[in-house]
Amino acid sequence: MPLAMNREVFITCAVTGSGGTQDRSPHVPRSPEQIAESALAAARAGAAVVHCHVRDPETGRPARDPALYREVTERIRDSDTDVVLNLTAGMGGDLVFDGTEAMNRMSQRSDMAGAEERVAHVVDCRPEICTLDCGTMNFAEADYVMVNTPGMLRDMAARMAANGTRIEIEAFDTGHLWFAKQLVEEGIIPEPVLVQLCMGVPWGAPDDLNTFLAMVNNVPAGWHWSAFSIGRNEMAYVAAAVLAGGNVRVGLEDNLWLDKGVLATNAQLVERAVGIIERMGARVIGPDEVRARLQLEKSAPKAR
């Protein structure tokens, strides 16, 4: 599709993620209170959307406890700061083996769950957006496989759509976009369609510009899309995504650094992204405009 600069851009802040970054920066939030506070600071800095994982409050390790998600969402919703809530649904598909001679069984370090369990926190908390990692992929970190079979993705997407939650397709390679198109054609993922292009994550799509444009050119006309890269190229991809017609994502899930030797906060990363976008002559839009664009339903969590 032809490239045209996006003049009205929304920013997503990926607040904490599920990587092993908890001991690499004091700014990576761990507890539900810390995650919510960091998300709200990012919103005040200009993020229209906050993308949230949860962590064990004591160890900082990634978790998928629905009670932790419930506390994060309630803290964000009960605040005076408006922001679109986006929860991950990527946990529960981590397949690990105990070496190359033990491939006939999963390691006990694996975290594999069924579709109902993987989306339980989404059904309970009813965020406006949740993510769907649209394919299986080798991950360099911890040498594991992120498992998302076609049947699992169809089941999870159907549950998300029935919950009234907008699906954000996370595409780590062009094949993920190919299958996402199939899910849309089958009517499993409803319109308007939202996709996040995930660049530079080993071993998915590398973040060179030729690969990025291949990803962009595989996004159908009429879909809404955003993009990010990890590490040192995070801010470069703010400019690249806007120039190519998309929206942007920043945050401590993707990059810990503001400058060489300077650890960032989520709010600082958002502030820098706002500056780049505005100096390019574009406007940063807020949560209400995002809701109108993506036809989002702001719902209360399920009563208990």
N, C-alpha and C positions, 0 to 999 in steps of 0.2 A: 504494500500500500504506500502511497506517496507520503513523505514526511512533511509535517507542518508543525511549527513550534506551538506548544500549548501556552496560551496567554492567561489561563485561569487554572491554577495548580493547587491541588491539595497535598498536604504532607501527612504521611503516616510515620509515627514514631514506634519502633519496635523496642520495647522497654527493657526487657531482660533476657529473653531467649532461653534456649535449653542447652547451650554449649557450656564447656567447662571453664567459664570465665570468672566464676564467683570469687576466686582468690587472686585474680590478676588486677583487679581495680576495686577500691573501696566504694566506688560509685555504683557498682552493679547491685541493684536492689534484690533482697532475699525474701523478707517477710511480706505478707499481704499489705501491711501498712506501708512499708517502704516502696513496694511496687506501685501502689495506688498514688502515693505522694509524688513519685518520680513521673508517673503518667500525667498527673495533673499539672506538674511543673512544665512538662513538655507541651501540654495543651495551652497553657498560658503563654508559652513562647511562640506558639503559632501552629502546632500540630492540630489538624482537624480530626485525626483518627489515632487511637493508641492501640497497638497490637500487643497483647499480653500473654505471656506464659506465667507459670508459677514455679516456685522453688521451695525446697525444704527450708523452713525458717532458720534452723540450726546449722545445717551443713552448707546450704546454698545450692545443693545439687538439684537438677531438674526434677519436677514432680508433676503428678496429674491428679492430685486429690481434689475432688469436687468441692470440698469444704473450703479449701484455699482459694479456688476460683470464685466461690460465692462471696468470700470476704473481700476480695479485690474488687469485684463488680459492685458490691454494695457500697464500699467506700467511695468509689468513683461516682456512682449515681447519687449518693447522698451529699456530694460536695456542691459548691456554688459555681463550679467550672464546668461548662458544657463541652462535651467531646464525644465523638462516635467511638463506641466500644467494639473492639475486634479481638476475639479470643482464638488462640490456636486450637486446632484439633489434630495436630500432627503427632501427638504422643501416643504410645501404645503400639507402635509398629517397628520397634528396634530389635533387629535380629542379629545376635552375636554368636560366634562359634569359638570353641576352645582350641584354636590352632587349625592348621590345614589338614591334619590327619584325623580330625574329629568332626567331619562335615555331615555325619549321619544323625547328629543331635544338636539341639540348641544349647548354648551356654546358659547357665543359671543367671548370667548377667543380662540376658535378653529381657525385653519388656514387650510382650505381645498380648494384645487384647482384642476382643471382638468389636464389631461395629457399634453395638449398643453402648458398650463401656467407653469406647473412644469418643463418643459424642455426648455422654451423660451430662457433663458439665455445661455443654452448649444448650441442651434441652432444659436443664435446670435454671441456668442464668439468663438465657434468652438474649444474647448480645445482638447488636444490629448486624454485625458481620462476624463470620468465622472462616478459618482457612481450611482448604482442602489441598494437600500435597498430591498433585495429580500424576503420580508415577512412583515406581520403585527406583532406588538409586544407591550406589555405594557412597558412603561418607568416609572422608579421611579421618575425621576426629573419632577416636576410639575404635576404628576399624570395624564398622558395623554396616549393615544393610538397612536402609529405610524401606520397609515393605508396604506397598500399597497396590494390591492386585486389582484388576478391573472389577471383579465382583465386590470387593471391599469398598472401592470408591463409589460404585453405583449405590451400594447400601448406605454408606455414610452420607452421600450427597442427598439421597431421598429423605433421610431423617432431618438433615439440616433444612432443606426446603420446606418440609412439613412443619417445621418449628417456626417458620416465618423469618429465618435468618438468611441474610444475603451471603452467598458463598463467594469467598475470594480464592480463586484458583491460584495456587502457588506452582509456578512452572520453573523447573530447574534445568530443562533442556527442551529442544524442539519437539521431541516425542511426547512430552507431557502436554504440550499445546495441542498436538494431534489428537490425543485421547480426550482432552477437554472439549474440543470441537464435537467429538462423537457424543459426549454426555449432553451437550447443548442440543444437538440434533435429535437425540432421543427424548428430549424434554425433561431430563432429570435435573439439569442445572437450568433454572429459569432465568429469563432476561429481566433487567439489564445485567449483562455479564461483566464481572470484574476479575482481572487477572493481575498477579504480581510476578514480574520477571525477575528471577533470583539469579544474579550473575556472580561468577567468581567463587562459587561454593564447591570445593573439591568433593566429588568428581562429577560435577554437573557442567553446565555451560561456562566456559572461561569468559572473562570479562573484557576481552579485546573487542574493539568496535565492530569488526566484521561479524563476529558471532552475535553481538548485541543487535545489530541491524537484521540479522537473520531471524532472531527471536521476534523483533518488532514486526518484521514483514510477515510473520506467521500469526499475528494477532488479527482476527477478522475485523473488518470495518464495522463500527458500531459498538465494539466492546470497549469498556473503560479499562485502562491499564496504568500500572505504576511499575517502577523498576528500582533496583538498588544493586550495589556491589559491596563486598565486605572489605574490611581493612583500609589500607591507604587510599583506595580508589572510591571510597564512599562519597566524598564531596564532588569528585569529578563526575560521578554518575548522577548527581543532582542536576548538573548542567546538561549532561548527555540526554537524560530522560526528558527534560523540558524541551530541549531542542528537537527531539524526535517525536514530540507530541504527547508525552505521557505525564504522569504524576510521579512523586518521589517518596522514597522511604529512607529514613536515617534512624539511628538509635544504637544503644549499647549492645543489642543483639548482634549487630553487624560490625561494629567498630568501637574500640575503647578509647581512641585518641582524638584529641582536638588539634594538637600540633605535635611535632616531634618532642617527646619527653613530657608532654602535658596530657594527663588523663582527663577525659571529658565527662560531663554529666549529660543526661538526655536533653535537658533544656538547652545546654550550650550547643549541642549538635543541631537541634531544631533551629536555634537562632542563626547559626551559620548558614543553614539551608535557606532560611527566609532571605538572608542577605544576598545569596547567590541568585535566587529566583527573581527578586525584585531588581537587582542590577541588570538582569537580562531583559527587563521591561515587562515581566509578567506579574500577575497579582496572585497572592496567596489567599485561597478561599477558606471559609470557616465551616464548622460542622453542619449548620443549617443548609448551606448550599450543597454540601456533599450529600446530605439526606435527600434533597430534592433531585439531585443528579442520579443517585443510585436507587431511588425509591425505597428508602430504608424505613423500617417500622421500629419505633422506639418503644419497647415493651418492658414491663416490669418482670422480675424473675418470678418463677412459679412459687405460689404460696405453700407454706409448710404446715 
